[in-house]
Amino acid sequence: MKPKKSLGQNFLRNKEALTKIVVAADLGVEQNVLEIGPGEGVLTVELMKKAGRILAVEKDDRLIEKLKLKNEKLKIIRGDILEVNLPKLLEENSFTNYKLVANIPYYITGKILRLFLETQYQPSLMVLLTQKEVAERIVEKDNKSSILSLSVKLFGWVEIIDYVARESFYPVPKVDSAIIKITPHLHQKSKEEIKSLMRIIKIGFASPRKTLLNNLAAGLNKEKLKIEEILVSNEIDLNVRAESLSLVQWENLRNKLE
Ligand code: SAH
C-alpha cells in the first residue's frame, strides 16, 4: 500500500515516541480515547493496552481494511474528522468525556485544533503529534503569540513533551515533529467571554505587518487617538505588534475597549 501524501500519511515507526505519547496521555481503564487517523494502528494498539474504549476516525478506506484490530474496546469510524458531526458521534458512543490522543494528519492541524477547542464536548486532555514548528508556535517559544497560540492558551495549559525526529516516520517527512500536551484550565471561561476576546485578538492580528494600534483603529472603526489613550493607560507601547501581547494584556485591553 502506497502512503498517500495528500492525506498526510507519515506512519510513526518509533516505539519510544509511542510510549511518550501514551504516558503523557495518562490513561486508565475507565478512560475513553478519541484517535484521529489511526493509520496502520501502531498508536491504537498502545492505546488499547491502557484505555477503556477507543473511537478512531480514519478517512482512508484502504487503511480501514488493514486495521481490522478485532477488539471490543475499539470502534473504527470511517470518515473525515472535519466532516463528521462531532457532538453527535460523541453522544451516540457515550463519549462526552474523553481524551484526544493522536498522530494527526499535519495538513489540517489548525482545523483540528479549532474543531476541538470550539466543540460542545471538549476533550479532558489532548496529546498530539504535530509539526515541530507548529508546536513551538503554540507554546510561543520565541515569545511571539498568534491567534492559534492564544486560542489554545485560552483553553488550557500547553507544553511540549518531547521532539520526534523526521526519521521516526515512514515515509520520512520534510519536517520534524513534537508531542504537545494541552491540559484544560480547571475553570473554563464562558463561550461569550471567549468569543469577545477572540474577536479583539483577531482584529489586532488582522494585518500582521501593521502595529496593534493601526489594526485596532481600522478594525474597530474608532479614532486612533482614542485607541492610543487606551493602550497608554494599559502600559502598552504604541509601536507594538499584536504578537507581543500576552493573554492577560488582551483581557485588560478588551475590558477597556468595550
Ligand atoms: N496515527 C498513525 C497515522 C498517522 S498519519 C501513525 O501514527 O502511524 C495520519 C493519518 O490520518 C492517516 O492514517 C490518514 O489517512 C488519516 N487522515 C488524513 N486526513 C484525515 C481526515 N480528514 N480525517 C480522518 N483521518 C484522516
Residues whose N, C-alpha, C, O or C-beta is under 5 A from the ligand:
A	BS01	SAH	L7 G8 Q9 N10 F11 L12 I36 G37 P38 G39 E40 V42 L43 V57 E58 K59 D60 G79 D80 I81 L82 N103 I104 P105
